[in-house]
Amino acid sequence: MGCRWFLLSLTSLLACLTCWAAPPDLVLRNGLLIDGTGNPPVKGDLAVRDGRIVAVGVVAEKGLKEMDVAGWVVAPGFIDVHTHAENIEDHPRAENFLRMGVTTLVLGNCGSSKLKLGEFFQRLEVNGTAANVASLIGHGTVRAQVMGGSFRRAPTEDELNQIRAHTAQAMRDGALGMSTGLIYLPGTFAKTEELVEMAKIVGARGGIYASHMRSEGTQIMEALDELCRIAREAHLPVHVSHIKIADKNRWGQSAAVLARLAAARKDGLRITQDQYAYTASSTGLRQLLPDDAVAGGRARFAELFTDADAKARIVQQMKDRLRQGGRDDFAYAMIAHYKHQTNYNGLSVPEAAKAHSGRATLDDQIDLLLEIEKNGGASGVFHGMHEDDLRAFLKDAHTMFASDSGVRVFAEGVPHPRGYGNNARYLARYVREERLLSVAEAVRRMTSLPAKTFGIPQRGALQVGHWADVVVFNTDKVQDAATFKAPHQYATGFRLVLVNGKPVVEDDRQNDGLHGRIIRAR
């Protein structure tokens, strides 16, 4: 401890000699400093000037503003590597993220992103955002641009060259890497060879491959094999998006999945994963329907209702998939946001079927799901995981914590609570209550691990010279409030959130400051 304090003091002294032509803008005094690297907390000060950290440890210089944070944790701002926050362009305050300590958002996940990232970034820089923003380039977005609606096949050589060109441009624009959504259209029809070719462009420019894999249940080992093949052939790090065991009849296989990942790392592959702190996922209800049924678009889907045999095949496929997943009906699925019939929001599929037709048989549930798709679709929440598997993945040192959320519009629909509570839930439930992780290790998973893995420079650690993204929270009081029935509730326990040295959240209240920056790959 003595050596550590000496180094911290020396760092502060050097900062004084080299940087402090003017006093710090802010000094946080007597906090429990958690630097983000996994080191245990140490009591000390932190000074900020011109948006950057200028001293960590013992700060003799008086700041223009001083704050005594004795008893509070001072940590790097949290980095959420798996968001769908493209709507930050319309909702720049991103309050659901900032109020649970998230200062940096990585967009473009699950194969879906803005196509022209350079133009998107420029618009955000002009209009401003409260959080820092980075992005991946989505394979599905590029594939749809190049191949249009003709995506059940492999691309031609000319189309593959166009995919490569779009990918290279996105990387030049600053993408951190690429993402895939291999259960979604059009990615579900892509062969591994196509993914490798796109990943080679990304790997050559130092990017990462992040994948919502083809299976998170019955075929998860085969999906991991594909991930590892892409890592080997494209020579780049790979990342499993929101790792889980989603099929009921596969619960308990987390140990086998982690063993498979460990073996791949031992073979030299660079593999990480993220998860959210809930046993329910969220995506479109369309995912309950067969791919072939929706591949032709909604107009073609509506035509299927005039063909009794075609509809019967779809119904049977849906029943077969339920049974393969170890379920008898769709009681595990909840309607989150359905514009056509908002009174169904928050109901399970059987409950909504009952409200719709007076009956809740499996056939009635399927009829409702087909009608929802015909009317424009809806988002859903799916209670499909087991807590024991979640805990097993959580304890693995390569797992970072990410919300899989967009910017929430307060009081709109009944969305998954992870968008409001994910980071606070880890700190409250799994650190404070269950003690599965130390607070220092949990902070590492939300800061330096994602920063290093995704190539986000000068963030993710309390270090002199880093941008001053900082959170100050109380380990005894930090709490997620959002629930599945009442998700629109902000996290609490955050005294201060700085983004690039500027206060954005103070005492669990967010101001109107838009101090975020665009983070482009180096």
KOLDRENPA-411158 format. One record per residue (C-alpha): residue number from 1; residue in one letter; x negated, y, z negated. Coordinates in nm, 2 decimals. Example, Ala and Ser with C-alpha at 12.3 -4.5 7.8 and 13.67 -1.06 7.14 Angstrom:
   k r      X      Y      Z
   1 A  -1.23  -0.45  -0.78
   2 S  -1.37  -0.11  -0.71
REM end
This chain:
   k r      X      Y      Z
   1 M   0.00   0.00   0.00
   2 G  -0.29   0.24  -0.08
   3 C  -0.44   0.20   0.27
   4 R  -0.10   0.25   0.42
   5 W  -0.04   0.57   0.23
   6 F  -0.39   0.69   0.33
   7 L  -0.32   0.64   0.69
   8 L   0.02   0.81   0.67
   9 S  -0.14   1.11   0.50
  10 L  -0.42   1.12   0.75
  11 T  -0.17   1.12   1.03
  12 S   0.01   1.41   0.87
  13 L  -0.32   1.60   0.83
  14 L  -0.41   1.55   1.19
  15 A  -0.06   1.66   1.29
  16 C  -0.11   1.98   1.08
  17 L  -0.44   2.06   1.24
  18 T  -0.34   1.99   1.60
  19 C   0.03   2.07   1.64
  20 W   0.15   2.32   1.38
  21 A   0.10   2.65   1.55
  22 A   0.44   2.72   1.39
  23 P   0.62   2.56   1.10
  24 P   0.84   2.26   1.16
  25 D   1.20   2.32   1.26
  26 L   1.31   2.06   1.00
  27 V   1.15   1.86   0.72
  28 L   1.33   1.56   0.57
  29 R   1.20   1.51   0.22
  30 N   1.17   1.21   0.00
  31 G   1.35   0.96   0.23
  32 L   1.30   0.59   0.25
  33 L   1.11   0.58   0.58
  34 I   1.18   0.28   0.80
  35 D   0.95   0.32   1.10
  36 G   1.13   0.08   1.33
  37 T   0.85  -0.17   1.37
  38 G   0.96  -0.41   1.09
  39 N   0.75  -0.25   0.82
  40 P   0.92  -0.22   0.48
  41 P   1.05   0.12   0.37
  42 V   0.81   0.37   0.21
  43 K   0.90   0.69   0.04
  44 G   0.80   0.99   0.23
  45 D   0.87   1.30   0.45
  46 L   0.93   1.35   0.82
  47 A   0.88   1.67   1.01
  48 V   1.03   1.77   1.34
  49 R   0.93   2.05   1.58
  50 D   1.03   2.13   1.94
  51 G   1.23   1.80   1.96
  52 R   0.95   1.57   1.85
  53 I   0.82   1.41   1.54
  54 V   0.51   1.60   1.42
  55 A   0.44   1.44   1.09
  56 V   0.54   1.12   0.90
  57 G   0.44   1.05   0.54
  58 V   0.34   1.34   0.31
  59 V   0.42   1.68   0.47
  60 A   0.27   1.98   0.29
  61 E   0.40   2.24   0.54
  62 K   0.73   2.40   0.46
  63 G   0.99   2.37   0.74
  64 L   1.23   2.64   0.87
  65 K   1.50   2.40   0.73
  66 E   1.44   2.15   0.45
  67 M   1.67   1.86   0.35
  68 D   1.62   1.64   0.05
  69 V   1.72   1.29   0.15
  70 A   1.61   1.10  -0.16
  71 G   1.78   0.76  -0.17
  72 W   1.87   0.77   0.20
  73 V   1.71   0.57   0.48
  74 V   1.53   0.77   0.75
  75 A   1.50   0.56   1.07
  76 P   1.46   0.59   1.44
  77 G   1.78   0.65   1.64
  78 F   1.94   0.33   1.74
  79 I   1.91   0.21   2.11
  80 D   2.21   0.02   2.26
  81 V   2.08  -0.18   2.55
  82 H   2.42  -0.31   2.66
  83 T   2.68  -0.05   2.72
  84 H   2.94   0.02   2.99
  85 A   2.93   0.39   2.92
  86 E   2.93   0.52   3.28
  87 N   3.24   0.72   3.16
  88 I   3.01   0.94   2.96
  89 E   3.03   1.17   3.26
  90 D   3.39   1.24   3.16
  91 H   3.34   1.21   2.78
  92 P   2.99   1.35   2.72
  93 R   3.01   1.36   2.34
  94 A   3.02   0.98   2.32
  95 E   3.14   1.01   1.97
  96 N   3.20   0.65   1.90
  97 F   2.83   0.58   1.96
  98 L   2.67   0.88   1.79
  99 R   2.87   0.83   1.47
 100 M   2.73   0.48   1.42
 101 G   2.37   0.60   1.47
 102 V   2.33   0.52   1.84
 103 T   2.12   0.79   2.01
 104 T   2.03   0.61   2.34
 105 L   2.26   0.43   2.58
 106 V   2.16   0.18   2.85
 107 L   2.42   0.18   3.12
 108 G   2.46  -0.04   3.43
 109 N   2.52  -0.38   3.26
 110 C   2.70  -0.70   3.38
 111 G   2.62  -0.63   3.74
 112 S   2.81  -0.30   3.75
 113 S   2.65   0.04   3.77
 114 K   2.65   0.37   3.96
 115 L   2.50   0.30   4.30
 116 K   2.32   0.63   4.35
 117 L   2.15   0.66   4.01
 118 G   1.95   0.97   4.11
 119 E   2.26   1.17   4.19
 120 F   2.43   1.04   3.88
 121 F   2.14   1.14   3.66
 122 Q   2.13   1.48   3.81
 123 R   2.50   1.54   3.73
 124 L   2.45   1.43   3.37
 125 E   2.15   1.66   3.34
 126 V   2.35   1.96   3.46
 127 N   2.66   1.89   3.25
 128 G   2.48   1.75   2.94
 129 T   2.54   1.45   2.71
 130 A   2.52   1.41   2.34
 131 A   2.32   1.08   2.37
 132 N   2.02   0.99   2.58
 133 V   2.11   0.79   2.89
 134 A   1.92   0.53   3.08
 135 S   2.06   0.27   3.33
 136 L   2.00  -0.06   3.51
 137 I   2.11  -0.11   3.87
 138 G   2.40  -0.35   3.90
 139 H   2.36  -0.64   4.14
 140 G   2.74  -0.66   4.19
 141 T   2.75  -0.29   4.28
 142 V   2.48  -0.33   4.54
 143 R   2.62  -0.65   4.68
 144 A   2.97  -0.49   4.72
 145 Q   2.82  -0.19   4.89
 146 V   2.63  -0.40   5.14
 147 M   2.88  -0.68   5.20
 148 G   3.21  -0.52   5.14
 149 G   3.49  -0.77   5.08
 150 S   3.31  -1.05   5.26
 151 F   3.13  -1.18   4.96
 152 R   3.20  -1.55   4.94
 153 R   2.90  -1.62   5.15
 154 A   2.53  -1.56   5.13
 155 P   2.40  -1.22   5.28
 156 T   2.25  -1.22   5.62
 157 E   1.88  -1.13   5.65
 158 D   1.98  -0.77   5.74
 159 E   2.22  -0.75   5.44
 160 L   1.95  -0.89   5.22
 161 N   1.71  -0.62   5.34
 162 Q   1.98  -0.36   5.26
 163 I   2.01  -0.51   4.91
 164 R   1.64  -0.48   4.87
 165 A   1.64  -0.12   4.99
 166 H   1.92  -0.01   4.75
 167 T   1.74  -0.18   4.47
 168 A   1.41  -0.01   4.55
 169 Q   1.58   0.33   4.57
 170 A   1.74   0.27   4.23
 171 M   1.40   0.18   4.08
 172 R   1.25   0.50   4.23
 173 D   1.54   0.69   4.07
 174 G   1.44   0.56   3.73
 175 A   1.64   0.24   3.67
 176 L   1.50   0.03   3.39
 177 G   1.57  -0.29   3.58
 178 M   1.87  -0.48   3.72
 179 S   2.17  -0.65   3.58
 180 T   2.40  -0.93   3.69
 181 G   2.75  -1.03   3.61
 182 L   2.77  -1.38   3.73
 183 I   3.13  -1.46   3.62
 184 Y   3.26  -1.15   3.79
 185 L   3.33  -1.06   4.16
 186 P   3.13  -1.04   4.37
 187 G   2.83  -1.17   4.16
 188 T   3.00  -1.51   4.10
 189 F   2.95  -1.60   4.47
 190 A   2.58  -1.51   4.48
 191 K   2.32  -1.79   4.50
 192 T   2.01  -1.80   4.29
 193 E   1.79  -1.73   4.59
 194 E   1.96  -1.39   4.64
 195 L   1.91  -1.30   4.28
 196 V   1.55  -1.39   4.30
 197 E   1.49  -1.16   4.60
 198 M   1.65  -0.87   4.43
 199 A   1.46  -0.94   4.11
 200 K   1.13  -0.94   4.29
 201 I   1.18  -0.58   4.39
 202 V   1.26  -0.50   4.02
 203 G   0.97  -0.70   3.89
 204 A   0.72  -0.54   4.13
 205 R   0.81  -0.20   3.97
 206 G   0.79  -0.32   3.61
 207 G   1.16  -0.36   3.55
 208 I   1.37  -0.62   3.36
 209 Y   1.64  -0.86   3.47
 210 A   1.94  -0.86   3.23
 211 S   2.21  -1.11   3.29
 212 H   2.56  -1.19   3.20
 213 M   2.50  -1.55   3.29
 214 R   2.73  -1.79   3.49
 215 S   2.84  -1.96   3.18
 216 E   2.85  -1.89   2.80
 217 G   3.01  -2.22   2.72
 218 T   3.04  -2.56   2.90
 219 Q   2.76  -2.49   3.15
 220 I   2.54  -2.26   2.93
 221 M   2.22  -2.48   2.96
 222 E   2.25  -2.47   3.34
 223 A   2.29  -2.10   3.32
 224 L   1.98  -2.07   3.11
 225 D   1.79  -2.28   3.37
 226 E   1.89  -2.04   3.64
 227 L   1.77  -1.75   3.42
 228 C   1.44  -1.91   3.36
 229 R   1.40  -1.99   3.73
 230 I   1.45  -1.62   3.82
 231 A   1.19  -1.52   3.55
 232 R   0.93  -1.76   3.70
 233 E   0.99  -1.68   4.07
 234 A   1.04  -1.30   4.04
 235 H   0.76  -1.26   3.77
 236 L   0.95  -1.03   3.54
 237 P   1.10  -1.03   3.19
 238 V   1.46  -1.15   3.16
 239 H   1.73  -1.08   2.90
 240 V   2.04  -1.27   2.81
 241 S   2.33  -1.02   2.77
 242 H   2.56  -1.07   2.47
 243 I   2.45  -1.43   2.39
 244 K   2.73  -1.65   2.26
 245 I   2.90  -1.99   2.26
 246 A   3.24  -1.90   2.41
 247 D   3.40  -2.24   2.46
 248 K   3.56  -2.39   2.15
 249 N   3.45  -2.74   2.24
 250 R   3.09  -2.62   2.25
 251 W   3.08  -2.45   1.91
 252 G   2.77  -2.55   1.71
 253 Q   2.53  -2.56   2.01
 254 S   2.36  -2.23   1.92
 255 A   2.06  -2.43   1.78
 256 A   2.02  -2.61   2.12
 257 V   2.04  -2.28   2.30
 258 L   1.78  -2.12   2.08
 259 A   1.55  -2.42   2.12
 260 R   1.59  -2.39   2.50
 261 L   1.49  -2.02   2.48
 262 A   1.20  -2.09   2.25
 263 A   1.07  -2.36   2.49
 264 A   1.08  -2.11   2.78
 265 R   0.88  -1.86   2.58
 266 K   0.63  -2.12   2.49
 267 D   0.59  -2.18   2.86
 268 G   0.51  -1.82   2.91
 269 L   0.84  -1.66   3.01
 270 R   0.94  -1.33   2.85
 271 I   1.30  -1.37   2.73
 272 T   1.51  -1.17   2.49
 273 Q   1.88  -1.15   2.41
 274 D   2.13  -0.92   2.26
 275 Q   2.46  -0.98   2.07
 276 Y   2.74  -0.78   1.91
 277 A   2.86  -0.84   1.55
 278 Y   3.20  -1.00   1.62
 279 T   3.33  -1.34   1.72
 280 A   3.55  -1.19   1.99
 281 S   3.45  -1.07   2.34
 282 S   3.62  -0.83   2.57
 283 T   3.66  -0.80   2.94
 284 G   3.94  -0.79   3.20
 285 L   4.23  -1.04   3.17
 286 R   4.15  -1.12   3.53
 287 Q   3.88  -1.35   3.40
 288 L   4.15  -1.59   3.29
 289 L   4.24  -1.64   3.66
 290 P   4.05  -1.85   3.91
 291 D   3.79  -1.66   4.12
 292 D   3.95  -1.78   4.45
 293 A   4.28  -1.64   4.35
 294 V   4.15  -1.28   4.31
 295 A   3.87  -1.28   4.56
 296 G   4.09  -1.14   4.84
 297 G   4.20  -0.84   4.64
 298 R   4.53  -0.75   4.48
 299 A   4.72  -0.73   4.81
 300 R   4.62  -1.09   4.90
 301 F   4.69  -1.19   4.54
 302 A   5.05  -1.06   4.57
 303 E   5.10  -1.27   4.88
 304 L   5.02  -1.59   4.68
 305 F   5.35  -1.54   4.50
 306 T   5.54  -1.61   4.82
 307 D   5.36  -1.95   4.86
 308 A   5.50  -2.19   4.60
 309 D   5.22  -2.45   4.66
 310 A   4.94  -2.18   4.63
 311 K   5.09  -2.05   4.30
 312 A   5.12  -2.41   4.17
 313 R   4.75  -2.47   4.24
 314 I   4.66  -2.15   4.05
 315 V   4.87  -2.24   3.75
 316 Q   4.72  -2.59   3.74
 317 Q   4.36  -2.45   3.76
 318 M   4.44  -2.22   3.47
 319 K   4.57  -2.51   3.26
 320 D   4.27  -2.72   3.35
 321 R   4.03  -2.44   3.25
 322 L   4.20  -2.40   2.92
 323 R   4.17  -2.77   2.84
 324 Q   3.80  -2.78   2.94
 325 G   3.74  -2.50   2.69
 326 G   3.91  -2.69   2.42
 327 R   4.23  -2.48   2.40
 328 D   4.60  -2.54   2.44
 329 D   4.72  -2.19   2.52
 330 F   4.61  -1.83   2.54
 331 A   4.67  -1.74   2.18
 332 Y   4.30  -1.65   2.15
 333 A   4.34  -1.36   2.40
 334 M   4.48  -1.02   2.31
 335 I   4.59  -0.75   2.55
 336 A   4.38  -0.44   2.49
 337 H   4.49  -0.19   2.75
 338 Y   4.77  -0.25   3.00
 339 K   4.89   0.08   3.16
 340 H   5.20  -0.08   3.32
 341 Q   5.34  -0.19   2.98
 342 T   5.17  -0.01   2.70
 343 N   5.39  -0.17   2.43
 344 Y   5.20  -0.50   2.50
 345 N   4.87  -0.34   2.39
 346 G   4.75  -0.51   2.07
 347 L   4.96  -0.83   2.13
 348 S   4.83  -1.17   2.19
 349 V   4.92  -1.32   2.52
 350 P   5.19  -1.55   2.37
 351 E   5.33  -1.26   2.17
 352 A   5.35  -1.05   2.49
 353 A   5.50  -1.34   2.68
 354 K   5.77  -1.36   2.41
 355 A   5.84  -0.99   2.44
 356 H   5.84  -1.02   2.82
 357 S   6.07  -1.32   2.88
 358 G   6.19  -1.43   2.54
 359 R   5.97  -1.74   2.55
 360 A   5.61  -1.81   2.48
 361 T   5.54  -2.15   2.65
 362 L   5.22  -2.19   2.84
 363 D   5.40  -2.15   3.17
 364 D   5.55  -1.82   3.04
 365 Q   5.20  -1.70   2.93
 366 I   5.06  -1.78   3.28
 367 D   5.35  -1.61   3.45
 368 L   5.28  -1.30   3.24
 369 L   4.90  -1.31   3.32
 370 L   4.98  -1.34   3.69
 371 E   5.22  -1.05   3.68
 372 I   4.97  -0.83   3.49
 373 E   4.71  -0.89   3.76
 374 K   4.97  -0.81   4.03
 375 N   5.05  -0.48   3.85
 376 G   4.69  -0.36   3.84
 377 G   4.53  -0.58   3.57
 378 A   4.45  -0.51   3.21
 379 S   4.16  -0.54   2.96
 380 G   4.16  -0.80   2.69
 381 V   4.00  -0.91   2.37
 382 F   3.91  -1.28   2.34
 383 H   3.86  -1.45   2.00
 384 G   3.64  -1.73   2.13
 385 M   3.33  -1.77   1.91
 386 H   3.24  -1.92   1.58
 387 E   3.08  -1.72   1.30
 388 D   2.81  -1.99   1.24
 389 D   2.69  -1.95   1.60
 390 L   2.69  -1.57   1.57
 391 R   2.48  -1.59   1.25
 392 A   2.23  -1.83   1.41
 393 F   2.17  -1.60   1.71
 394 L   2.15  -1.30   1.47
 395 K   1.87  -1.45   1.27
 396 D   1.65  -1.52   1.58
 397 A   1.38  -1.25   1.59
 398 H   1.43  -1.19   1.97
 399 T   1.80  -1.08   1.93
 400 M   1.87  -0.71   1.95
 401 F   2.21  -0.56   1.86
 402 A   2.42  -0.40   2.14
 403 S   2.79  -0.31   2.16
 404 D   2.90  -0.40   2.51
 405 S   3.12  -0.09   2.49
 406 G   3.20   0.21   2.69
 407 V   3.27   0.56   2.56
 408 R   3.59   0.52   2.37
 409 V   3.88   0.76   2.42
 410 F   4.03   0.81   2.08
 411 A   4.37   0.65   2.04
 412 E   4.38   0.50   2.39
 413 G   4.48   0.14   2.40
 414 V   4.38  -0.12   2.14
 415 P   4.02  -0.19   2.24
 416 H   3.76  -0.41   2.08
 417 P   3.63  -0.25   1.76
 418 R   3.27  -0.30   1.85
 419 G   3.27   0.03   2.03
 420 Y   3.32   0.21   1.70
 421 G   3.16  -0.02   1.45
 422 N   2.89  -0.25   1.59
 423 N   2.57  -0.10   1.45
 424 A   2.73  -0.01   1.11
 425 R   2.88  -0.36   1.09
 426 Y   2.53  -0.52   1.11
 427 L   2.40  -0.30   0.83
 428 A   2.71  -0.34   0.61
 429 R   2.81  -0.70   0.66
 430 Y   2.49  -0.89   0.76
 431 V   2.23  -0.68   0.57
 432 R   2.40  -0.55   0.26
 433 E   2.67  -0.82   0.20
 434 E   2.53  -1.14   0.34
 435 R   2.16  -1.05   0.33
 436 L   2.08  -1.24   0.65
 437 L   1.83  -0.97   0.74
 438 S   1.64  -0.70   0.56
 439 V   1.73  -0.35   0.65
 440 A   1.39  -0.30   0.80
 441 E   1.43  -0.60   1.03
 442 A   1.78  -0.49   1.13
 443 V   1.65  -0.15   1.22
 444 R   1.37  -0.31   1.43
 445 R   1.63  -0.50   1.63
 446 M   1.81  -0.17   1.71
 447 T   1.50   0.05   1.77
 448 S   1.15  -0.07   1.86
 449 L   1.25  -0.41   2.00
 450 P   1.49  -0.26   2.26
 451 A   1.25   0.02   2.34
 452 K   0.96  -0.21   2.41
 453 T   1.17  -0.47   2.59
 454 F   1.34  -0.23   2.82
 455 G   1.05   0.01   2.87
 456 I   1.19   0.32   2.69
 457 P   0.89   0.53   2.61
 458 Q   0.83   0.75   2.30
 459 R   1.14   0.63   2.13
 460 G   1.23   0.35   1.89
 461 A   0.98   0.43   1.62
 462 L   0.90   0.70   1.36
 463 Q   0.57   0.80   1.51
 464 V   0.40   1.13   1.56
 465 G   0.46   1.25   1.92
 466 H   0.78   1.05   1.97
 467 W   1.10   1.22   2.05
 468 A   1.29   1.30   1.73
 469 D   1.58   1.06   1.76
 470 V   1.65   1.00   1.39
 471 V   1.93   0.86   1.18
 472 V   1.97   0.91   0.81
 473 F   2.21   0.66   0.64
 474 N   2.29   0.52   0.30
 475 T   2.25   0.14   0.28
 476 D   2.51   0.12   0.00
 477 K   2.77   0.32   0.19
 478 V   2.72   0.26   0.56
 479 Q   3.04   0.09   0.68
 480 D   3.23   0.00   0.99
 481 A   3.60   0.09   0.96
 482 A   3.73  -0.03   1.30
 483 T   3.94  -0.35   1.31
 484 F   4.10  -0.55   1.59
 485 K   4.44  -0.41   1.49
 486 A   4.32  -0.06   1.43
 487 P   4.00   0.00   1.63
 488 H   4.00   0.37   1.66
 489 Q   3.81   0.44   1.34
 490 Y   3.46   0.58   1.32
 491 A   3.18   0.44   1.12
 492 T   3.07   0.61   0.80
 493 G   2.77   0.65   0.58
 494 F   2.56   0.86   0.82
 495 R   2.43   1.18   0.67
 496 L   2.24   1.30   0.98
 497 V   2.19   1.19   1.34
 498 L   1.93   1.38   1.54
 499 V   1.90   1.36   1.92
 500 N   1.57   1.50   2.05
 501 G   1.53   1.69   1.72
 502 K   1.88   1.85   1.72
 503 P   2.15   1.76   1.47
 504 V   2.45   1.60   1.64
 505 V   2.61   1.42   1.34
 506 E   2.61   1.57   0.99
 507 D   2.79   1.41   0.70
 508 D   2.99   1.18   0.93
 509 R   3.11   1.46   1.14
 510 Q   2.99   1.53   1.50
 511 N   2.93   1.87   1.64
 512 D   2.96   1.98   2.00
 513 G   2.59   1.96   2.08
 514 L   2.48   1.80   2.40
 515 H   2.11   1.74   2.34
 516 G   2.06   1.41   2.52
 517 R   1.81   1.35   2.79
 518 I   1.80   1.12   3.09
 519 I   1.55   0.84   3.04
 520 R   1.39   0.72   3.36
 521 A   1.16   0.43   3.39
 522 R   0.79   0.53   3.41
REM end
